Amino acid sequence: MSEKSNVAAPIQRNQWPLWEVFVRSSRGLSHVHAGSLHAPDAKMALRNARDLYTRRNEGVSLWVVRSEDIVASDPDYKDAYFESSQGKNYRHATYYTKSEGVKHL
């Protein structure tokens, strides 16, 4: 009589998900994409990212994100996202005039 095991089979190394690594070089700056790596989970991805991308203490913060969780706009449709606001001057601060009673602007 054989019983089925409820334990999942271990993930093979070549099946590990791809993670994108972002490094912030110093406080006040944005995180910048540093590269990609394969790891079985977020904790291991963070450890590996630390070892691979911050060897010389060049970072203060790391982000790791599964590649499959990143959603990006299509560069071919950039106008839909980034078209200028021509004809929409009200979106610019220079469109508005300062009221007479306001002295601190």
DSSP file (Angstrom, degrees, kcal/mol; ACC not computed):
  #  RESIDUE AA STRUCTURE BP1 BP2  ACC     N-H-->O    O-->H-N    N-H-->O    O-->H-N    TCO  KAPPA ALPHA  PHI   PSI    X-CA   Y-CA   Z-CA
    1    1 A M              0   0    0      0, 0.0     2,-0.4     0, 0.0     0, 0.0   0.000 360.0 360.0 360.0 126.3    0.0    0.0    0.0
    2    2 A S        -     0   0    0      0, 0.0     2,-0.4     0, 0.0     0, 0.0  -0.887 360.0-151.1-113.6 142.1    1.5    3.3   -1.0
    3    3 A E        -     0   0    0     -2,-0.4     2,-0.4     0, 0.0     0, 0.0  -0.861  19.3-121.1-109.2 144.2    0.6    6.7    0.3
    4    4 A K        -     0   0    0     -2,-0.4     2,-0.3     1,-0.0     0, 0.0  -0.659  28.5-127.9 -81.8 137.3    0.8   10.0   -1.6
    5    5 A S        -     0   0    0     -2,-0.4    -1,-0.0     1,-0.1     0, 0.0  -0.656   6.8-152.4 -86.2 139.4    3.1   12.5    0.0
    6    6 A N        +     0   0    0     -2,-0.3     2,-0.5     2,-0.1    -1,-0.1   0.457  67.5 106.4 -85.7  -2.4    1.7   16.1    0.6
    7    7 A V  S    S-     0   0    0      1,-0.1    -2,-0.1     3,-0.0     2,-0.1  -0.663  73.5-126.7 -81.7 126.7    5.3   17.4    0.4
    8    8 A A        -     0   0    0     -2,-0.5     3,-0.1     1,-0.1    -2,-0.1  -0.405  28.7-102.2 -71.1 147.3    5.9   19.3   -2.8
    9    9 A A        -     0   0    0      1,-0.1    -1,-0.1    -2,-0.1     3,-0.1  -0.442  46.4 -98.5 -66.6 141.8    8.8   18.3   -4.9
   10   10 A P        -     0   0    0      0, 0.0     2,-0.3     0, 0.0    -1,-0.1  -0.311  39.4-108.3 -62.9 145.2   11.8   20.7   -4.5
   11   11 A I        -     0   0    0     -3,-0.1     2,-0.1     1,-0.1     5,-0.1  -0.586  33.0-123.9 -74.8 130.5   12.1   23.2   -7.3
   12   12 A Q    >   -     0   0    0     -2,-0.3     3,-2.2     1,-0.1     4,-0.4  -0.426  21.6-113.6 -72.5 151.5   15.1   22.5   -9.5
   13   13 A R  G >  S+     0   0    0      1,-0.3     3,-1.2     2,-0.2    -1,-0.1   0.847 116.7  55.5 -55.9 -38.0   17.6   25.3   -9.9
   14   14 A N  G 3  S+     0   0    0      1,-0.2    -1,-0.3    24,-0.0    -2,-0.0   0.530 105.7  54.5 -76.2  -2.9   16.8   25.8  -13.6
   15   15 A Q  G <  S+     0   0    0     -3,-2.2    -1,-0.2     2,-0.1    -2,-0.2   0.394  77.5 122.2-106.0  -0.3   13.1   26.4  -12.6
   16   16 A W    <   -     0   0    0     -3,-1.2    25,-0.0    -4,-0.4    -3,-0.0  -0.340  69.7-105.7 -62.6 143.1   13.8   29.1  -10.1
   17   17 A P        -     0   0    0      0, 0.0    22,-1.7     0, 0.0     2,-0.4  -0.294  31.4-109.8 -69.3 156.4   11.9   32.3  -10.9
   18   18 A L  E     -A   38   0A   0     20,-0.2    49,-2.6    22,-0.0    50,-0.4  -0.722  32.8-162.3 -87.8 134.0   13.7   35.4  -12.3
   19   19 A W  E     -AB  37  66A   0     18,-3.5    18,-2.3    -2,-0.4     2,-0.4  -0.937  11.6-139.7-118.5 139.4   14.1   38.4   -9.9
   20   20 A E  E     -AB  36  65A   0     45,-3.3    45,-2.2    -2,-0.4     2,-0.5  -0.830  19.6-146.6 -96.5 137.6   14.9   41.9  -10.9
   21   21 A V  E     -AB  35  64A   0     14,-3.2    13,-3.2    -2,-0.4    14,-1.2  -0.899  13.4-172.2-112.3 130.9   17.3   43.7   -8.5
   22   22 A F  E     -AB  33  63A   0     41,-2.7    41,-2.6    -2,-0.5     2,-0.4  -0.982   6.5-164.4-122.1 133.0   17.2   47.5   -7.8
   23   23 A V  E     -AB  32  62A   0      9,-2.7     9,-2.4    -2,-0.4     2,-0.6  -0.947  12.3-152.9-120.8 135.9   19.9   49.2   -5.7
   24   24 A R  E     - B   0  61A   0     37,-2.5    36,-3.1    -2,-0.4    37,-1.1  -0.946   8.3-161.4-105.0 118.8   19.8   52.6   -4.1
   25   25 A S        -     0   0    0     -2,-0.6     2,-0.3     5,-0.4    -1,-0.1   0.816  68.2  -5.9 -75.1 -31.4   23.3   53.9   -3.8
   26   26 A S  S >  S-     0   0    0      4,-0.2     3,-1.8    33,-0.1    -1,-0.2  -0.987  87.7 -75.7-157.6 161.3   22.6   56.6   -1.2
   27   27 A R  T 3  S+     0   0    0     -2,-0.3     3,-0.1     1,-0.2    -2,-0.0  -0.269 114.3  28.8 -59.5 141.5   19.8   58.1    0.8
   28   28 A G  T 3  S+     0   0    0      1,-0.4    -1,-0.2    -4,-0.0     2,-0.2   0.237 100.3 101.3  92.4 -13.9   17.7   60.6   -1.2
   29   29 A L  S <  S-     0   0    0     -3,-1.8    -1,-0.4     1,-0.1     2,-0.1  -0.610  75.0-104.9 -99.8 164.1   18.4   58.9   -4.5
   30   30 A S        -     0   0    0     -2,-0.2    -5,-0.4    -3,-0.1     2,-0.2  -0.466  37.0 -99.9 -81.8 155.9   16.1   56.6   -6.5
   31   31 A H        -     0   0    0     -7,-0.2     2,-0.4    -2,-0.1    -7,-0.3  -0.551  40.2-154.6 -70.4 142.8   16.5   52.9   -6.8
   32   32 A V  E     -A   23   0A   0     -9,-2.4    -9,-2.7    -2,-0.2     2,-0.3  -0.958  23.7-104.2-124.1 139.4   18.2   51.9  -10.1
   33   33 A H  E     +A   22   0A   0     -2,-0.4   -11,-0.3   -11,-0.2     3,-0.1  -0.461  39.0 175.1 -64.0 124.9   17.9   48.6  -11.9
   34   34 A A  E     -     0   0A   0    -13,-3.2     2,-0.3     1,-0.4   -12,-0.2   0.699  49.8 -75.3-104.7 -26.8   21.1   46.7  -11.3
   35   35 A G  E     -A   21   0A   0    -14,-1.2   -14,-3.2     2,-0.0    -1,-0.4  -0.987  46.0 -79.1 159.1-165.5   20.4   43.4  -12.9
   36   36 A S  E     +A   20   0A   0     -2,-0.3     2,-0.3   -16,-0.2   -16,-0.2  -0.896  32.1 176.4-131.4 158.0   18.6   40.1  -12.6
   37   37 A L  E     -A   19   0A   0    -18,-2.3   -18,-3.5    -2,-0.3     2,-0.4  -0.981  28.0-117.4-155.0 162.2   19.1   36.8  -10.8
   38   38 A H  E     +A   18   0A   0     -2,-0.3   -20,-0.2   -20,-0.2   -22,-0.1  -0.879  40.3 155.3-103.6 136.8   17.4   33.4  -10.3
   39   39 A A        -     0   0    0    -22,-1.7     6,-0.1    -2,-0.4     3,-0.1  -0.981  47.1-124.4-156.2 153.6   16.4   32.4   -6.7
   40   40 A P  S    S+     0   0    0      0, 0.0     2,-0.3     0, 0.0    -1,-0.1   0.792  90.0   0.4 -73.8 -27.0   13.8   30.1   -5.2
   41   41 A D  S  > S-     0   0    0      1,-0.1     4,-2.3   -24,-0.1     5,-0.2  -0.932  79.0 -93.9-153.3 174.8   12.2   32.8   -3.0
   42   42 A A  H  > S+     0   0    0     -2,-0.3     4,-2.4     1,-0.2     5,-0.2   0.876 118.8  54.2 -64.0 -39.9   12.3   36.5   -2.0
   43   43 A K  H  > S+     0   0    0      1,-0.2     4,-2.0     2,-0.2    -1,-0.2   0.927 112.8  42.4 -61.9 -45.3   14.5   36.0    1.0
   44   44 A M  H  > S+     0   0    0      2,-0.2     4,-2.8     1,-0.2     5,-0.2   0.860 111.7  55.8 -70.1 -34.9   17.2   34.1   -1.1
   45   45 A A  H  X S+     0   0    0     -4,-2.3     4,-2.4     1,-0.2    -2,-0.2   0.908 108.2  48.5 -62.5 -40.8   16.8   36.6   -3.9
   46   46 A L  H  X S+     0   0    0     -4,-2.4     4,-2.2     2,-0.2    -2,-0.2   0.910 112.4  48.1 -66.1 -42.3   17.6   39.4   -1.4
   47   47 A R  H  X S+     0   0    0     -4,-2.0     4,-2.1     2,-0.2    -2,-0.2   0.936 114.3  45.6 -62.4 -46.6   20.6   37.6   -0.1
   48   48 A N  H  X S+     0   0    0     -4,-2.8     4,-2.6     1,-0.2     5,-0.2   0.883 110.9  53.4 -66.0 -37.4   22.0   36.8   -3.5
   49   49 A A  H  X S+     0   0    0     -4,-2.4     4,-2.9    -5,-0.2     5,-0.4   0.904 107.7  51.5 -63.1 -41.0   21.4   40.4   -4.7
   50   50 A R  H  X S+     0   0    0     -4,-2.2     4,-1.3     1,-0.2    -1,-0.2   0.930 113.7  44.2 -59.8 -45.3   23.4   41.7   -1.7
   51   51 A D  H  < S+     0   0    0     -4,-2.1    -2,-0.2     1,-0.2    -1,-0.2   0.871 121.6  37.9 -69.0 -37.3   26.2   39.4   -2.6
   52   52 A L  H  < S+     0   0    0     -4,-2.6     3,-0.3    -5,-0.2    -2,-0.2   0.874 127.1  27.6 -82.8 -38.6   26.2   40.1   -6.3
   53   53 A Y  H  < S+     0   0    0     -4,-2.9    -3,-0.2    -5,-0.2    -2,-0.2   0.463 121.2  43.4-112.3  -2.0   25.4   43.8   -6.5
   54   54 A T    ><  +     0   0    0     -4,-1.3     3,-1.1    -5,-0.4    -1,-0.2  -0.170  64.1 132.1-134.4  44.1   26.7   45.4   -3.3
   55   55 A R  T 3  S+     0   0    0     -3,-0.3    -1,-0.1     1,-0.3    -2,-0.1   0.832  77.8  42.8 -64.9 -33.9   30.1   43.8   -2.8
   56   56 A R  T 3  S-     0   0    0     -3,-0.1    -1,-0.3     0, 0.0    -2,-0.0  -0.052 119.2-100.5-107.7  32.1   31.9   47.1   -2.2
   57   57 A N  S <  S+     0   0    0     -3,-1.1    -2,-0.1     1,-0.1    -3,-0.1   0.833  77.2 141.0  56.3  36.0   29.4   48.7    0.1
   58   58 A E        +     0   0    0     -5,-0.1     2,-0.3   -32,-0.0    -1,-0.1   0.449  52.4  63.3 -88.9   2.1   28.0   50.8   -2.7
   59   59 A G        -     0   0    0     -5,-0.2   -34,-0.3     1,-0.1     3,-0.1  -0.888  46.6-172.9-126.9 157.4   24.3   50.5   -1.7
   60   60 A V  S    S+     0   0    0    -36,-3.1     2,-0.3     1,-0.3   -35,-0.2   0.482  80.4  24.2-117.2 -12.5   22.1   51.5    1.2
   61   61 A S  E     -B   24   0A   0    -37,-1.1   -37,-2.5     2,-0.0     2,-0.4  -0.990  60.8-160.5-155.3 144.4   18.9   49.7    0.1
   62   62 A L  E     -B   23   0A   0     -2,-0.3     2,-0.4   -39,-0.2   -39,-0.2  -0.971   1.8-169.1-126.4 141.8   17.9   46.7   -2.2
   63   63 A W  E     -B   22   0A   0    -41,-2.6   -41,-2.7    -2,-0.4     2,-0.4  -0.987   2.9-168.8-121.5 140.1   14.7   45.8   -3.8
   64   64 A V  E     +B   21   0A   0     -2,-0.4     2,-0.4   -43,-0.2   -43,-0.2  -1.000   9.3 178.5-125.8 133.5   14.0   42.4   -5.4
   65   65 A V  E     -B   20   0A   0    -45,-2.2   -45,-3.3    -2,-0.4     2,-0.1  -0.998  34.9-110.5-134.7 132.8   10.9   42.0   -7.6
   66   66 A R  E >   -B   19   0A   0     -2,-0.4     3,-1.6   -47,-0.2     4,-0.4  -0.429  26.2-133.2 -60.1 132.9    9.8   38.9   -9.5
   67   67 A S  G >  S+     0   0    0    -49,-2.6     3,-1.4     1,-0.3    -1,-0.2   0.862 105.2  58.8 -57.2 -37.5   10.1   39.7  -13.2
   68   68 A E  G 3  S+     0   0    0    -50,-0.4    -1,-0.3     1,-0.3    -2,-0.1   0.668 100.2  58.1 -69.5 -14.9    6.6   38.3  -13.8
   69   69 A D  G <  S+     0   0    0     -3,-1.6     2,-0.5     2,-0.0    -1,-0.3   0.491  84.0  97.5 -92.2  -4.2    5.1   40.8  -11.4
   70   70 A I    <   -     0   0    0     -3,-1.4     2,-0.5    -4,-0.4    -5,-0.0  -0.740  54.9-167.4 -88.7 128.7    6.4   43.8  -13.3
   71   71 A V        -     0   0    0     -2,-0.5     2,-0.3     0, 0.0    -2,-0.0  -0.965  10.3-177.3-115.7 130.6    4.0   45.5  -15.6
   72   72 A A        -     0   0    0     -2,-0.5     2,-0.1     0, 0.0    -2,-0.0  -0.898  27.2-109.7-128.8 154.8    5.3   48.0  -18.1
   73   73 A S        -     0   0    0     -2,-0.3     5,-0.1     1,-0.1     3,-0.0  -0.467  39.0-107.3 -77.3 156.1    3.8   50.3  -20.7
   74   74 A D    >   -     0   0    0      1,-0.1     3,-2.1    -2,-0.1    -1,-0.1  -0.753  17.7-143.5 -86.3 122.4    4.5   49.5  -24.4
   75   75 A P  G >  S+     0   0    0      0, 0.0     3,-1.2     0, 0.0    -1,-0.1   0.765  98.9  66.0 -57.8 -25.0    6.9   52.0  -25.9
   76   76 A D  G 3  S+     0   0    0      1,-0.3     3,-0.2     2,-0.1    -2,-0.0   0.714 104.7  44.4 -69.3 -18.9    5.0   51.9  -29.2
   77   77 A Y  G X> S+     0   0    0     -3,-2.1     3,-0.9     1,-0.1     4,-0.6  -0.139  72.5 130.2-114.6  36.2    2.0   53.5  -27.4
   78   78 A K  H X>  +     0   0    0     -3,-1.2     4,-3.4     1,-0.2     3,-0.9   0.813  63.3  65.9 -62.5 -31.3    4.0   56.2  -25.5
   79   79 A D  H 3> S+     0   0    0      1,-0.3     4,-1.5     2,-0.2    -1,-0.2   0.857  94.5  58.6 -61.2 -34.3    1.7   59.0  -26.6
   80   80 A A  H <4 S+     0   0    0     -3,-0.9    -1,-0.3     1,-0.2    -2,-0.2   0.803 120.9  26.5 -64.7 -28.0   -1.2   57.6  -24.6
   81   81 A Y  H << S+     0   0    0     -3,-0.9    -2,-0.2    -4,-0.6    -1,-0.2   0.763 134.0  27.3-102.3 -32.9    0.9   57.8  -21.5
   82   82 A F  H  < S+     0   0    0     -4,-3.4    -3,-0.2    -5,-0.1    -2,-0.2   0.216  74.8 138.5-124.1  15.2    3.3   60.7  -22.1
   83   83 A E     <  -     0   0    0     -4,-1.5    -4,-0.0    -5,-0.2    -3,-0.0  -0.280  59.6-101.0 -63.7 151.1    1.8   63.1  -24.6
   84   84 A S        -     0   0    0      1,-0.1     2,-0.1     3,-0.0    -1,-0.1  -0.185  24.0-116.8 -69.3 164.7    2.3   66.7  -23.8
   85   85 A S    >   +     0   0    0     -3,-0.1     3,-2.2     3,-0.1     6,-0.2  -0.186  50.8 163.0 -96.9  41.3   -0.4   68.8  -22.2
   86   86 A Q  T 3  S+     0   0    0      1,-0.3    -3,-0.0    -2,-0.1     0, 0.0  -0.377  70.4  19.6 -60.9 135.8   -0.7   71.2  -25.2
   87   87 A G  T 3  S+     0   0    0     -2,-0.1    -1,-0.3     1,-0.0     3,-0.1   0.488 106.0  91.1  81.2   2.3   -3.9   73.1  -24.9
   88   88 A K    X   +     0   0    0     -3,-2.2     3,-2.1     1,-0.1     4,-0.2  -0.436  40.2 152.3-124.3  56.4   -4.2   72.3  -21.2
   89   89 A N  G >   +     0   0    0      1,-0.3     3,-2.2     2,-0.2     6,-0.4   0.756  61.8  75.6 -60.9 -25.0   -2.4   75.3  -19.8
   90   90 A Y  G 3  S+     0   0    0      1,-0.3    -1,-0.3    -3,-0.1     6,-0.1   0.659  84.0  67.6 -63.1 -13.5   -4.4   75.0  -16.6
   91   91 A R  G <  S+     0   0    0     -3,-2.1     2,-0.4    -6,-0.2    -1,-0.3   0.589  89.5  77.7 -80.5 -10.2   -2.2   72.0  -15.6
   92   92 A H  S X  S-     0   0    0     -3,-2.2     3,-1.7    -4,-0.2     4,-0.4  -0.811  79.9-134.6-103.3 141.1    0.8   74.3  -15.3
   93   93 A A  G >  S+     0   0    0     -2,-0.4     3,-1.1     1,-0.3    -1,-0.1   0.797 102.8  66.8 -62.4 -28.7    1.3   76.5  -12.2
   94   94 A T  G 3  S+     0   0    0      1,-0.2    -1,-0.3    -5,-0.1    -4,-0.1   0.626  86.2  72.0 -70.3 -11.0    2.2   79.5  -14.4
   95   95 A Y  G <  S+     0   0    0     -3,-1.7     2,-0.2    -6,-0.4    -1,-0.2   0.823  88.5  72.8 -70.1 -32.1   -1.4   79.6  -15.7
   96   96 A Y  S <  S-     0   0    0     -3,-1.1     2,-0.3    -4,-0.4    -6,-0.0  -0.590  74.5-139.2 -92.0 145.7   -2.7   80.9  -12.4
   97   97 A T        -     0   0    0     -2,-0.2     2,-0.3     1,-0.0    -2,-0.1  -0.735  25.1-107.8-100.5 152.1   -2.3   84.4  -11.1
   98   98 A K        -     0   0    0     -2,-0.3     2,-0.1     1,-0.1    -1,-0.0  -0.587  34.1-118.5 -78.5 135.3   -1.5   85.3   -7.5
   99   99 A S    >   -     0   0    0     -2,-0.3     3,-1.0     1,-0.1    -1,-0.1  -0.401  21.7-118.3 -70.0 151.4   -4.3   86.8   -5.6
  100  100 A E  T 3  S+     0   0    0      1,-0.2    -1,-0.1    -2,-0.1    -2,-0.0   0.862 111.1  52.3 -60.4 -38.6   -3.7   90.3   -4.2
  101  101 A G  T 3  S+     0   0    0      2,-0.0     2,-0.6     0, 0.0    -1,-0.2   0.607  88.9  90.9 -77.7 -11.0   -4.1   89.3   -0.6
  102  102 A V    <   +     0   0    0     -3,-1.0     3,-0.1     1,-0.2    -4,-0.0  -0.767  42.7 165.4 -91.4 120.5   -1.6   86.5   -0.8
  103  103 A K        +     0   0    0     -2,-0.6    -1,-0.2     1,-0.1    -2,-0.0   0.633  62.6  66.2-107.9 -17.9    2.0   87.6    0.1
  104  104 A H              0   0    0      1,-0.2    -1,-0.1     0, 0.0    -2,-0.0   0.367 360.0 360.0 -92.7   6.3    3.9   84.4    0.7
  105  105 A L              0   0    0     -3,-0.1    -1,-0.2     0, 0.0    -2,-0.1   0.436 360.0 360.0 -98.9 360.0    3.8   82.9   -2.9
